[in-house]
Amino acid sequence: MKTSILRTLALAATLFVFSHLALAQGAPYVWLDEKGVKQFSDQPPPPSIPKNKIIKFSGKPMDSQDAAPDADSDPSKVKQPESIAEKEVAYKKRHDEQAAKQKKAEEDATAAATKADSCKRMNDYKASLSSGRRISQTDANGNQTMLTDDQRASELNTMNQNLSTCN
């Protein structure tokens, strides 16, 4: 019985070691093909694959900061990782831009609603002027007077001009 337990433990340990080694192998090359599908291989990608499509090369991610810049490139042009303060400034900038867009959209919606209400009122007044019914108005002294036909025509002309901005 002791030998069967020892044999089982030895077999389990052996399987664990080999399975662990198999996981460590992994595909050293990963790239996106022309259709955008990830390709995994132990062989390097074909030369027709552009460098920006190669995700992992010999087990190292291509976008890591460990990659050495080209010998002829200027070291000052190598992009450094953003600091927390820079990320915070960028976040605040995006947040402020979004708030400004939202405020502008609300102002535009309010202006559109105001214009629609104004146009409706002008259309109603034009309909009243066109109906032929007598319309009274109050003068500066508070006296009510009826619109004459000339005043009605003038008001109707003014309403037509104002309504041209509503369409």
C-alpha positions as CSV (number, residue, x, y, z in Angstrom):
1,M,0.0,0.0,0.0
2,K,2.9,2.4,0.8
3,T,4.4,1.7,-2.6
4,S,1.1,2.6,-4.4
5,I,0.9,5.9,-2.6
6,L,4.5,6.7,-3.3
7,R,4.0,5.7,-7.0
8,T,0.9,7.9,-7.3
9,L,2.7,10.9,-5.7
10,A,5.7,10.4,-8.0
11,L,3.4,10.2,-11.0
12,A,1.5,13.3,-9.9
13,A,4.8,15.2,-9.4
14,T,6.1,14.2,-12.8
15,L,2.9,15.2,-14.5
16,F,2.9,18.5,-12.7
17,V,6.5,19.3,-13.8
18,F,5.8,18.4,-17.4
19,S,2.5,20.3,-17.6
20,H,4.2,23.3,-16.0
21,L,7.0,23.3,-18.6
22,A,4.4,23.0,-21.4
23,L,2.6,26.1,-20.1
24,A,5.9,28.0,-20.0
25,Q,6.6,27.2,-23.7
26,G,3.7,29.2,-25.1
27,A,3.7,30.7,-28.6
28,P,6.7,33.1,-28.8
29,Y,5.2,34.9,-31.8
30,V,1.7,36.4,-32.0
31,W,0.5,38.7,-34.8
32,L,-2.7,39.8,-36.6
33,D,-3.1,38.6,-40.1
34,E,-4.7,40.5,-43.0
35,K,-8.2,39.6,-41.8
36,G,-7.5,40.8,-38.2
37,V,-7.3,37.2,-36.7
38,K,-4.7,36.5,-34.1
39,Q,-2.1,34.0,-35.2
40,F,0.1,32.1,-32.7
41,S,3.2,30.3,-33.8
42,D,6.7,29.3,-32.8
43,Q,7.9,30.6,-36.2
44,P,8.4,34.3,-36.9
45,P,5.6,36.0,-38.8
46,P,6.0,36.3,-42.6
47,P,7.8,39.4,-43.8
48,S,4.6,40.7,-45.4
49,I,3.2,41.4,-41.9
50,P,3.8,45.1,-40.8
51,K,5.5,45.7,-37.5
52,N,2.4,47.4,-36.0
53,K,0.4,44.1,-36.5
54,I,3.0,42.0,-34.5
55,I,1.8,41.7,-30.9
56,K,4.4,39.4,-29.4
57,F,7.9,38.7,-30.8
58,S,10.1,35.9,-29.2
59,G,8.0,36.0,-26.0
60,K,8.3,39.8,-25.5
61,P,5.3,42.1,-26.1
62,M,6.1,44.5,-28.9
63,D,4.6,47.6,-27.2
64,S,6.7,47.2,-24.1
65,Q,8.9,50.0,-22.9
66,D,11.8,47.5,-22.9
67,A,12.1,47.6,-26.7
68,A,15.2,49.6,-27.6
69,P,14.7,52.5,-29.9
70,D,16.4,52.4,-33.4
71,A,20.0,53.4,-33.4
72,D,19.3,56.4,-35.7
73,S,16.3,57.7,-33.7
74,D,16.6,60.6,-31.4
75,P,16.3,59.4,-27.7
76,S,14.3,62.6,-26.9
77,K,11.5,61.4,-29.3
78,V,11.0,58.1,-27.5
79,K,7.6,58.4,-25.7
80,Q,7.9,58.1,-22.0
81,P,5.1,56.7,-19.9
82,E,2.6,59.3,-18.6
83,S,2.9,60.2,-15.0
84,I,-0.2,60.1,-12.7
85,A,-0.3,63.9,-12.8
86,E,-0.3,64.0,-16.6
87,K,-3.0,61.4,-16.7
88,E,-5.1,63.5,-14.2
89,V,-4.6,66.6,-16.3
90,A,-5.7,64.6,-19.4
91,Y,-8.7,63.3,-17.6
92,K,-9.8,66.7,-16.4
93,K,-9.4,68.1,-19.9
94,R,-11.6,65.3,-21.4
95,H,-14.1,65.8,-18.6
96,D,-14.2,69.6,-19.1
97,E,-14.6,69.2,-22.9
98,Q,-17.4,66.7,-22.3
99,A,-19.1,69.1,-19.9
100,A,-18.8,72.0,-22.4
101,K,-20.3,69.8,-25.1
102,Q,-23.2,68.9,-22.9
103,K,-23.8,72.5,-21.8
104,K,-23.8,73.6,-25.5
105,A,-26.2,70.8,-26.4
106,E,-28.5,71.9,-23.6
107,E,-28.3,75.6,-24.7
108,D,-29.0,74.5,-28.3
109,A,-32.0,72.5,-27.2
110,T,-33.4,75.4,-25.1
111,A,-32.8,77.8,-28.0
112,A,-34.6,75.4,-30.4
113,A,-37.6,75.1,-28.0
114,T,-37.8,78.9,-27.6
115,K,-37.7,79.4,-31.4
116,A,-40.4,76.7,-31.9
117,D,-42.6,78.4,-29.3
118,S,-42.0,81.8,-30.9
119,C,-42.8,80.4,-34.4
120,K,-46.0,78.8,-33.1
121,R,-47.1,82.1,-31.5
122,M,-46.4,84.0,-34.8
123,N,-48.4,81.4,-36.8
124,D,-51.3,81.8,-34.4
125,Y,-51.2,85.6,-34.7
126,K,-50.9,85.3,-38.5
127,A,-54.0,83.1,-38.5
128,S,-55.9,85.7,-36.4
129,L,-54.9,88.4,-38.8
130,S,-55.9,86.3,-41.8
131,S,-59.3,85.3,-40.3
132,G,-60.9,88.7,-41.0
133,R,-62.1,89.1,-37.4
134,R,-61.7,92.5,-35.9
135,I,-58.6,92.7,-33.7
136,S,-58.1,95.4,-31.0
137,Q,-54.9,96.7,-29.6
138,T,-54.0,98.9,-26.7
139,D,-52.3,102.2,-27.3
140,A,-49.7,103.9,-25.0
141,N,-52.5,105.6,-23.0
142,G,-54.3,102.3,-22.3
143,N,-57.1,102.9,-24.8
144,Q,-58.3,100.0,-27.0
145,T,-58.5,100.7,-30.7
146,M,-59.4,98.4,-33.6
147,L,-56.8,97.6,-36.3
148,T,-57.5,99.2,-39.6
149,D,-57.2,97.2,-42.8
150,D,-53.9,99.0,-43.6
151,Q,-52.6,98.1,-40.1
152,R,-53.8,94.5,-40.5
153,A,-52.0,94.2,-43.9
154,S,-48.8,95.8,-42.5
155,E,-48.9,93.3,-39.5
156,L,-49.6,90.4,-41.8
157,N,-46.6,91.4,-44.0
158,T,-44.4,91.7,-40.9
159,M,-45.5,88.2,-39.7
160,N,-44.7,86.7,-43.1
161,Q,-41.2,88.2,-42.9
162,N,-40.7,86.9,-39.4
163,L,-42.0,83.4,-40.2
164,S,-39.5,83.1,-43.0
165,T,-36.9,82.5,-40.3
166,C,-38.9,79.6,-38.9
167,N,-38.6,77.3,-41.8
